[in-house]
Amino acid sequence: MGNCFGTRSQVDNTWSSQPSFDVTKVHPKSTHLLAHSSAAVHRYSDEGKPEILPTPRPEGDIFSSPHLKAFTFNDLKNATRKFCPDNLLGQGGFGHVYKGWISGMVVAVKKLKPEGFQGHKEWLSELNYLGQLHHPNLVKLIGYCLDGDNRLLVYEYLPNGSLENHLFRKGAKPLPWAARIKVAIGAARGLTFLHDSKQHVIYRDFKTSNILLDSDFNAKLSDFGLAKAGPTGDHSHVSTQVLGTHGYAAPEYIATGRLTAKCDVYSFGVVLLELLSGRHAFDKTKSGVEHNLVDWAKPYLGDRRKLFRIMDTKLEGQYPQRAAYTTAILALQCISEAKIRPQMSEVLATLEQLPVIRHSASPSRPEEKSSQVL
């Protein structure tokens, strides 16, 4: 055992990590992009001037939410054993996420960098939305810390980490078909809840690294830093800065800055393609059309005889062909032009009608599960 509480000899990157191939989040007060490759999402605006909408609620109301607990910095420092590296779960442009213990309960503590790209506005957005919205398919926010320059968030701990890790991490046990559909259904329920809620929330950053999994592989949406209240009244869209991740953002949003719930539907379609193919949404290591998953997969989605060409080889053919084809058609509808994309409620209904496979959706054997929480 080292100098701090914990037994892991290496970092357990099970929290929602930023994709290694490209990140294009923009700090609300910044005028540049953070991108780890030459392909970046550029900023556009509606009529040249993006509309910066105010925080939906006054900060005082957000902090006074009865569902959230205010922690001191020392509380969370002690909970994480002084932010011990052995307890590091993941890291990204926002900062670091640590495993911690509060009153005997395991939690995940996100510690933002004071100079990080997420910034106070996105931290406040998480508090605003997760302090009000509660659903089995949204990660539970337990509390927060605002202490000088320190901004932290405390979440429920989800032992099976992110969908991104299960699909793409080297050495990860292949995710079986039943687990993939279970995750897709759970994520669709989360998005449907957001779109149909009173606040009409547009998630805006739906991707595999933001889908976290509990011990039974139930999906929960995390990271609400980019969430935005949808249009109201007679308005058809919200005009705002283009923020998101390359490969997942809807093309009409990138081109115009006009944000609608259909932008989330497009992103959901991209994740469905990742579940089908086992490929990243954007992969700069591949050449030509293959570096963009949508461009590469689209010609095969509507052809039952050619669909096998894009299916994840790690499935080893162990999937129902009819259900795979239905899922592929659904993905194709989601990435089509905005005006003909389905609503998330329709996407969810289609997924829930897929035949149930009568075996466990979890890829983990019972003896493996305990190791995933360390």
Beta strands, then each sheet from edge to edge (+ up, - down):
strand 1: 69-70
strand 2: 88-92
strand 3: 95-102
strand 4: 105-112
strand 5: 141-147
strand 6: 150-156
strand 7: 201-202
strand 8: 211-213
strand 9: 219-221
strand 10: 228-229
strand 11: 238-239
strand 12: 258-259
sheet 1: 1+ 5+ 6- 4+ 3- 2+
sheet 2: 7+ 10-
sheet 3: 8+ 9-
sheet 4: 11+ 12-
end
